[in-house]
């Protein structure tokens, strides 16, 4: 596998990493400002273990559900073994925990592509479809909360903006699939697309069309609802463990804020950004800052460490060692650029 990355490539720019680390440091400074340690320790001493364990269980389960969805999305290109899809998801989460800028999405795609014999471009395309589905579900969740809860005006504007962006993206995707449906008709997709830019774009669109029109796509969308639902249950259980008497819809808002926030360039494991956006989300419900900060640290550790451990085990089971991952994770981006 190391032979794939023997080509000499120019060193990547360090600017994105510096931006990510800078934002993480700034976020932690803000989160820990006016933090009262003794108050936090008193609150942490009252944490309910059974709720904490339930929250961890739901969160871990959500990533297994992601593996199920991924295998369904890739069904048009071949039968994907579920255990390998789940293993790749956890291995990618481990990479995100130790490297900045979330390279785990590319790493998990590479691992599944190698194990299942599906081209890397198609696997990466399925990850893009995953993100679009997640955006639609997050927007719908915020819309439901805004209808059944009193959110501050600025959060209402964010929800409206997100809804407009999601509608535009969804319209573009539907139009592209409709265009290919009309153009291809009952003809099979052309084989051996030329390697020019136009051919690459058409190959990507054909892959999108295959996923969007396959019968398994509807099962994948249904499964997609279960993934954030498990994560919401996990976060809500964590709130219960910390004695935050907040409604279930509060967990929906806080999770949406966290997920949108950590999508920005950030440090490994979303350190700093997770705490910052968790506190921002809890601020919507008037949670005092020290309590919100202590909860963000507890939730981060409780929901991250088990996934990191499972991800490390999954990485070893995939045949890749820690050393080889460190050596090759940068080269995977180069592999992607040639496979596109």
Legacy VTK file of the C-alpha trace (Angstrom):
# vtk DataFile Version 3.0
C-alpha trace
ASCII
DATASET POLYDATA
POINTS 340 float
0.000 0.000 0.000
2.910 2.358 0.667
3.894 2.122 -3.004
0.811 4.159 -3.913
2.247 7.203 -2.235
5.856 7.018 -3.457
5.387 9.950 -5.833
7.095 13.088 -4.621
4.534 15.813 -4.043
5.043 19.421 -2.979
4.494 19.882 0.755
0.940 21.000 1.511
0.305 24.466 2.826
0.373 24.794 6.605
-2.057 27.723 6.560
-5.248 25.628 7.075
-3.657 23.857 10.053
-2.538 27.129 11.583
-6.034 28.562 11.127
-7.554 25.469 12.738
-5.219 25.546 15.742
-5.651 29.306 16.076
-9.433 29.007 16.160
-9.182 26.179 18.707
-6.980 28.250 21.038
-9.238 31.295 20.713
-12.308 29.151 21.398
-10.774 27.616 24.525
-9.740 31.045 25.832
-13.317 32.268 25.475
-14.824 29.105 26.970
-12.513 29.110 30.019
-12.852 32.847 30.651
-14.663 33.424 33.974
-14.752 29.658 34.559
-15.256 28.773 38.242
-13.427 25.518 38.914
-14.871 24.741 42.359
-18.446 25.205 41.134
-17.747 22.895 38.207
-16.224 20.236 40.488
-19.275 20.321 42.760
-21.568 19.836 39.759
-19.399 17.061 38.300
-19.572 15.198 41.622
-23.343 14.903 41.143
-23.149 13.333 37.667
-25.496 10.347 37.261
-23.455 7.448 35.914
-26.358 5.474 34.416
-27.415 8.406 32.215
-23.804 9.024 31.205
-23.346 5.405 30.111
-26.637 5.528 28.216
-25.466 8.649 26.393
-22.178 6.994 25.417
-24.044 3.919 24.158
-26.353 5.913 21.897
-23.464 7.972 20.511
-21.362 4.895 19.684
-24.416 3.266 18.101
-24.959 6.292 15.842
-21.695 5.618 13.989
-22.624 1.982 13.456
-25.855 3.306 11.893
-23.690 5.539 9.682
-21.906 2.425 8.437
-25.268 0.857 7.564
-26.299 3.963 5.627
-22.986 4.069 3.796
-23.289 0.475 2.637
-26.806 1.212 1.345
-25.637 4.267 -0.605
-22.876 2.237 -2.256
-25.182 -0.663 -3.105
-25.499 0.343 -6.812
-21.725 -0.166 -7.233
-21.406 -3.515 -5.488
-22.327 -5.477 -2.403
-20.540 -3.760 0.495
-19.841 -5.880 3.546
-21.457 -4.125 6.504
-18.697 -4.937 8.968
-16.113 -3.340 6.685
-18.211 -0.202 6.240
-18.647 0.188 10.006
-14.962 -0.526 10.597
-13.952 2.127 8.062
-16.250 4.689 9.733
-14.634 4.139 13.135
-11.139 4.182 11.632
-11.943 7.540 10.049
-13.153 8.868 13.392
-9.831 7.846 14.948
-7.948 9.737 12.225
-10.069 12.828 12.896
-9.165 12.546 16.578
-5.399 12.675 16.070
-5.061 14.812 12.917
-6.343 18.341 12.230
-8.704 19.279 9.379
-10.716 16.014 9.522
-8.757 13.713 7.142
-10.785 10.758 8.386
-13.429 11.241 5.695
-10.839 10.569 3.000
-9.128 7.810 4.984
-12.343 5.848 5.534
-13.189 6.217 1.854
-9.787 4.881 0.871
-10.040 1.899 3.240
-13.470 0.900 1.945
-12.434 1.425 -1.656
-9.485 -0.925 -1.183
-11.441 -3.598 0.677
-14.553 -3.590 -1.536
-13.031 -2.915 -4.958
-15.113 0.220 -5.605
-13.375 3.184 -7.201
-12.267 5.869 -4.757
-14.168 8.546 -6.685
-17.473 6.734 -6.208
-16.833 6.160 -2.517
-15.955 9.821 -1.998
-19.091 10.766 -3.931
-21.163 8.745 -1.489
-19.586 10.704 1.384
-20.710 13.905 -0.334
-24.246 12.517 -0.619
-24.107 11.665 3.092
-23.264 15.273 3.917
-26.122 16.592 1.786
-28.606 14.251 3.477
-27.288 15.297 6.897
-27.705 18.965 5.964
-31.319 18.394 4.912
-32.098 16.538 8.155
-30.393 19.206 10.299
-32.366 21.932 8.540
-35.626 20.058 9.041
-34.792 19.543 12.722
-34.135 23.252 13.238
-37.385 24.084 11.459
-39.327 21.763 13.761
-37.681 23.287 16.831
-38.394 26.823 15.658
-42.080 25.928 15.247
-42.357 24.357 18.698
-39.965 26.504 20.698
-39.111 30.143 21.347
-35.631 30.723 19.943
-33.812 34.092 19.958
-34.221 36.079 16.763
-30.594 35.665 15.672
-30.915 31.862 15.810
-34.119 32.083 13.816
-32.239 33.983 11.098
-29.514 31.315 11.062
-32.156 28.596 10.675
-33.797 30.524 7.810
-30.447 31.021 6.046
-29.558 27.360 6.454
-32.931 26.380 5.048
-32.452 28.550 1.959
-28.942 27.169 1.320
-30.155 23.601 1.755
-33.090 24.162 -0.607
-30.755 25.560 -3.276
-28.307 22.651 -2.971
-31.105 20.098 -2.997
-32.666 21.692 -6.071
-29.334 21.562 -7.912
-28.855 17.872 -7.081
-32.410 16.957 -8.127
-32.037 18.852 -11.410
-28.743 17.093 -12.140
-30.306 13.679 -11.512
-33.320 14.624 -13.675
-30.987 15.834 -16.438
-29.144 12.511 -16.482
-32.411 10.588 -16.308
-33.567 12.358 -19.477
-30.209 12.148 -21.235
-29.459 8.509 -20.485
-33.004 7.177 -20.657
-32.817 3.402 -20.738
-29.288 3.394 -22.139
-26.530 2.034 -19.887
-23.968 4.563 -18.642
-21.033 4.942 -21.048
-17.949 3.006 -20.021
-14.425 4.329 -20.017
-15.116 8.028 -19.707
-12.239 10.160 -21.030
-9.899 11.514 -18.382
-10.513 15.133 -19.435
-12.359 17.426 -17.051
-15.673 16.965 -18.865
-15.355 13.193 -18.634
-14.561 13.358 -14.919
-17.583 15.560 -14.269
-19.857 13.248 -16.262
-18.516 10.199 -14.386
-19.262 11.920 -11.075
-22.779 12.840 -12.205
-23.454 9.293 -13.375
-22.380 8.010 -9.965
-24.703 10.528 -8.303
-27.520 9.454 -10.607
-26.930 5.790 -9.764
-27.101 6.455 -6.023
-30.096 8.799 -6.230
-32.243 6.473 -8.336
-31.351 3.147 -6.715
-34.051 1.458 -4.577
-31.549 1.280 -1.711
-31.385 5.097 -1.618
-34.732 5.327 0.171
-33.535 2.884 2.832
-30.385 4.972 3.169
-32.429 8.143 3.745
-34.553 6.387 6.371
-31.401 5.133 8.072
-30.004 8.675 7.939
-32.783 9.818 10.257
-31.748 7.222 12.822
-28.156 8.449 12.988
-28.820 11.993 14.308
-31.682 10.623 16.411
-29.201 8.383 18.244
-26.808 11.316 18.647
-29.589 13.527 19.996
-30.574 10.806 22.459
-26.937 10.508 23.463
-26.545 14.234 24.086
-29.879 14.450 25.891
-28.837 11.563 28.168
-25.587 13.434 28.862
-27.643 16.489 29.835
-29.702 14.324 32.174
-26.516 12.913 33.707
-25.295 16.455 34.440
-28.672 17.448 35.909
-29.420 19.983 33.192
-33.200 20.122 33.232
-33.653 20.909 29.566
-36.316 19.614 27.153
-35.516 17.053 24.476
-35.710 19.748 21.782
-32.817 21.527 23.513
-30.581 18.581 22.644
-31.658 18.976 18.994
-30.606 22.638 18.927
-27.324 22.111 20.762
-26.345 19.174 18.549
-27.128 21.157 15.378
-25.018 24.075 16.630
-22.122 21.743 17.496
-22.234 19.858 14.190
-22.348 23.045 12.140
-19.539 24.563 14.191
-17.100 21.657 14.041
-17.428 21.527 10.246
-15.071 24.535 10.174
-11.254 24.044 10.092
-10.284 22.894 13.552
-7.784 21.066 15.728
-7.668 17.277 16.209
-10.796 15.775 17.805
-12.524 19.171 17.482
-10.833 20.355 20.671
-11.869 23.919 21.390
-14.515 24.158 18.707
-16.668 21.442 20.343
-16.575 23.219 23.705
-17.201 26.633 22.168
-20.245 25.642 20.130
-21.641 23.480 22.918
-21.544 26.498 25.247
-23.063 28.688 22.517
-25.885 26.182 22.013
-26.586 25.918 25.739
-26.600 29.712 25.971
-29.808 29.650 23.905
-31.471 27.992 26.897
-29.951 30.339 29.473
-27.546 27.785 30.966
-24.992 29.543 33.192
-21.534 29.713 31.539
-19.564 27.726 34.123
-22.155 24.934 34.060
-22.204 24.995 30.256
-18.402 24.868 30.080
-18.127 21.996 32.561
-20.824 20.086 30.698
-19.063 20.677 27.361
-15.840 19.202 28.756
-17.649 16.211 30.275
-19.635 15.520 27.099
-16.525 15.908 24.931
-14.505 13.393 26.954
-17.352 10.916 27.473
-18.429 10.924 23.812
-14.946 11.097 22.263
-12.773 8.636 24.192
-14.897 5.488 23.539
-15.099 6.296 19.838
-11.327 6.888 19.685
-10.696 3.507 21.320
-13.049 1.727 18.934
-11.504 3.624 16.030
-8.005 2.521 17.012
-9.147 -1.109 17.133
-10.879 -0.706 13.750
-7.721 0.807 12.269
-5.621 -2.157 13.382
-8.252 -4.590 12.073
-8.079 -2.868 8.689
-4.409 -3.785 8.433
-3.015 -0.286 8.923
-0.711 0.533 11.830
-0.416 3.871 13.591
2.942 4.498 11.969
1.735 3.696 8.466
-1.315 5.918 8.956
0.886 8.835 10.029
3.094 8.326 6.996
0.304 7.919 4.479
-2.622 10.076 5.596
-1.102 13.076 3.818
-0.534 11.034 0.670
-4.160 9.968 0.484
-5.107 13.477 -0.607
-2.688 13.095 -3.510
-4.305 9.762 -4.378
-7.702 11.463 -4.371
-6.580 14.151 -6.812
-5.419 11.476 -9.274
-8.554 9.349 -8.823
-11.009 12.208 -9.407
LINES 1 341
340 0 1 2 3 4 5 6 7 8 9 10 11 12 13 14 15 16 17 18 19 20 21 22 23 24 25 26 27 28 29 30 31 32 33 34 35 36 37 38 39 40 41 42 43 44 45 46 47 48 49 50 51 52 53 54 55 56 57 58 59 60 61 62 63 64 65 66 67 68 69 70 71 72 73 74 75 76 77 78 79 80 81 82 83 84 85 86 87 88 89 90 91 92 93 94 95 96 97 98 99 100 101 102 103 104 105 106 107 108 109 110 111 112 113 114 115 116 117 118 119 120 121 122 123 124 125 126 127 128 129 130 131 132 133 134 135 136 137 138 139 140 141 142 143 144 145 146 147 148 149 150 151 152 153 154 155 156 157 158 159 160 161 162 163 164 165 166 167 168 169 170 171 172 173 174 175 176 177 178 179 180 181 182 183 184 185 186 187 188 189 190 191 192 193 194 195 196 197 198 199 200 201 202 203 204 205 206 207 208 209 210 211 212 213 214 215 216 217 218 219 220 221 222 223 224 225 226 227 228 229 230 231 232 233 234 235 236 237 238 239 240 241 242 243 244 245 246 247 248 249 250 251 252 253 254 255 256 257 258 259 260 261 262 263 264 265 266 267 268 269 270 271 272 273 274 275 276 277 278 279 280 281 282 283 284 285 286 287 288 289 290 291 292 293 294 295 296 297 298 299 300 301 302 303 304 305 306 307 308 309 310 311 312 313 314 315 316 317 318 319 320 321 322 323 324 325 326 327 328 329 330 331 332 333 334 335 336 337 338 339
